Amino acid sequence: MILETERLYLRELTEADFDSLCEILQDKETMYAYEGAFSDYEVREWLDRQIFRYHQWNFGLWAVILKENNKLIGQCGLTMQPWKESEVLEIGYLFNRAYWHKGFATEAARACKKYAFEVLQAEEVCSIIRDTNIPSQNVALRNEMVKTDAWIKHYKGVDMPHDRYVAQR
Ligand SMILES: CC(C)(COP(=O)(O)OP(=O)(O)OC[C@H]1O[C@@H](n2cnc3c(N)ncnc32)[C@H](O)[C@@H]1OP(=O)(O)O)[C@@H](O)C(=O)NCCC(=O)NCCS
């Protein structure tokens, strides 16, 4: 286990999580900020990328498990992301739609911020969010981050304006 909160715990993803990840990454509504649902191949790539990150950085997007039923209800964690000319430490989150609107994403994101400052000793951590993604922006605001700068990311052939929400140690 990496982190524990009141209702959740976070652990590394494993190959055995493939089906639970498909429930999230193959849901069209959940994936709108990523220009659509993932194929099986893209889910596999995504999972392998997290496992690679654990080896490279010792952190990545982690599985979020609901204590109450031991189910994988989402992903939340820390990754290095390109931002303008550099790489920044980011808190990311993506949850199963059946578990939205219960405060789980905020609860997990807050724990990741604490981990970034206390365990990784980071000076700064951020969330990079598409300008149209209001629920995600609200999680960043509840995580006491402040909108600091903007950049256009190019993904799947689309120009996507993104904002960066930042918290300092
Ligand atoms: C981003 C995402 C995780 C946010 O989910 P969310 O359910 O809106 O956020 P939370 O889990 O923090 O829940 C907050 C809501 O729960 C409510 N809530 C209920 N019980 C709560 C509790 N005990 N504690 C806190 N909030 C609670 C809050 O009032 C808030 O309500 P609202 O949705 O009406 O504003 C979700 O929309 C998602 O997975 N989106 C797709 C992936 C994505 O875009 N990721 C971000 C890429 S940058």
The ligand as an SDF file (V2000), in Angstrom:
LIG
                    3D

 48 50  0  0  0  0  0  0  0  0999 V2000
  -12.1630   14.4970  -12.5610 C   0  0  0  0  0  0  0  0  0  0  0  0
  -13.0500   13.5540  -11.7570 C   0  0  0  0  0  0  0  0  0  0  0  0
  -12.1940   12.4930  -11.0810 C   0  0  0  0  0  0  0  0  0  0  0  0
  -13.8040   14.3920  -10.7350 C   0  0  0  0  0  0  0  0  0  0  0  0
  -14.7870   13.5820  -10.0840 O   0  0  0  0  0  0  0  0  0  0  0  0
  -15.8310   14.2520   -9.0760 P   0  0  0  0  0  0  0  0  0  0  0  0
  -16.7520   13.2040   -8.6530 O   0  0  0  0  0  0  0  0  0  0  0  0
  -16.4030   15.4840   -9.6990 O   0  0  0  0  0  0  0  0  0  0  0  0
  -14.9080   14.7640   -7.8710 O   0  0  0  0  0  0  0  0  0  0  0  0
  -14.8990   14.2680   -6.3480 P   0  0  0  0  0  0  0  0  0  0  0  0
  -14.7330   12.7900   -6.2900 O   0  0  0  0  0  0  0  0  0  0  0  0
  -13.8940   15.0820   -5.6520 O   0  0  0  0  0  0  0  0  0  0  0  0
  -16.3610   14.6000   -5.8340 O   0  0  0  0  0  0  0  0  0  0  0  0
  -16.7570   15.9340   -5.6460 C   0  0  0  0  0  0  0  0  0  0  0  0
  -18.2590   15.9800   -5.5320 C   0  0  0  0  0  0  0  0  0  0  0  0
  -18.6850   15.0840   -4.5050 O   0  0  0  0  0  0  0  0  0  0  0  0
  -19.4990   15.7920   -3.5450 C   0  0  0  0  0  0  0  0  0  0  0  0
  -19.3230   15.0740   -2.2580 N   0  0  0  0  0  0  0  0  0  0  0  0
  -20.1990   14.1570   -1.7770 C   0  0  0  0  0  0  0  0  0  0  0  0
  -19.7440   13.6320   -0.6510 N   0  0  0  0  0  0  0  0  0  0  0  0
  -18.5450   14.2040   -0.3880 C   0  0  0  0  0  0  0  0  0  0  0  0
  -17.6020   14.0630    0.6450 C   0  0  0  0  0  0  0  0  0  0  0  0
  -17.7770   13.1970    1.6600 N   0  0  0  0  0  0  0  0  0  0  0  0
  -16.4700   14.7930    0.5950 N   0  0  0  0  0  0  0  0  0  0  0  0
  -16.2770   15.6700   -0.4190 C   0  0  0  0  0  0  0  0  0  0  0  0
  -17.1440   15.8520   -1.4420 N   0  0  0  0  0  0  0  0  0  0  0  0
  -18.2690   15.1210   -1.4120 C   0  0  0  0  0  0  0  0  0  0  0  0
  -18.9960   17.2060   -3.6420 C   0  0  0  0  0  0  0  0  0  0  0  0
  -19.9580   18.1190   -3.1760 O   0  0  0  0  0  0  0  0  0  0  0  0
  -18.7930   17.3500   -5.1600 C   0  0  0  0  0  0  0  0  0  0  0  0
  -20.0590   17.5220   -5.7370 O   0  0  0  0  0  0  0  0  0  0  0  0
  -20.2900   17.9740   -7.2820 P   0  0  0  0  0  0  0  0  0  0  0  0
  -19.8370   16.8610   -8.1620 O   0  0  0  0  0  0  0  0  0  0  0  0
  -21.7330   18.2090   -7.3550 O   0  0  0  0  0  0  0  0  0  0  0  0
  -19.4630   19.2310   -7.4670 O   0  0  0  0  0  0  0  0  0  0  0  0
  -14.0630   12.8310  -12.6950 C   0  0  0  0  0  0  0  0  0  0  0  0
  -14.8920   13.8090  -13.2760 O   0  0  0  0  0  0  0  0  0  0  0  0
  -13.3850   12.0290  -13.7910 C   0  0  0  0  0  0  0  0  0  0  0  0
  -12.9070   10.9100  -13.5620 O   0  0  0  0  0  0  0  0  0  0  0  0
  -13.3390   12.5940  -15.0080 N   0  0  0  0  0  0  0  0  0  0  0  0
  -12.7620   11.9260  -16.1410 C   0  0  0  0  0  0  0  0  0  0  0  0
  -11.2630   11.9100  -16.1180 C   0  0  0  0  0  0  0  0  0  0  0  0
  -10.6550   13.2830  -16.1070 C   0  0  0  0  0  0  0  0  0  0  0  0
  -11.1170   14.1660  -16.8050 O   0  0  0  0  0  0  0  0  0  0  0  0
   -9.5890   13.4240  -15.3370 N   0  0  0  0  0  0  0  0  0  0  0  0
   -8.8700   14.6400  -15.1960 C   0  0  0  0  0  0  0  0  0  0  0  0
   -7.9470   14.8730  -16.3110 C   0  0  0  0  0  0  0  0  0  0  0  0
   -7.0740   16.4050  -16.0590 S   0  0  0  0  0  0  0  0  0  0  0  0
  1  2  1  0
  2  3  1  0
  2  4  1  0
  2 36  1  0
  4  5  1  0
  5  6  1  0
  6  7  2  0
  6  8  1  0
  6  9  1  0
  9 10  1  0
 10 11  2  0
 10 12  1  0
 10 13  1  0
 13 14  1  0
 14 15  1  0
 15 16  1  0
 15 30  1  0
 16 17  1  0
 17 18  1  0
 17 28  1  0
 18 19  1  0
 18 27  1  0
 19 20  2  0
 20 21  1  0
 21 22  1  0
 21 27  2  0
 22 23  1  0
 22 24  2  0
 24 25  1  0
 25 26  2  0
 26 27  1  0
 28 29  1  0
 28 30  1  0
 30 31  1  0
 31 32  1  0
 32 33  2  0
 32 34  1  0
 32 35  1  0
 36 37  1  0
 36 38  1  0
 38 39  2  0
 38 40  1  0
 40 41  1  0
 41 42  1  0
 42 43  1  0
 43 44  2  0
 43 45  1  0
 45 46  1  0
 46 47  1  0
 47 48  1  0
M  END
$$$$
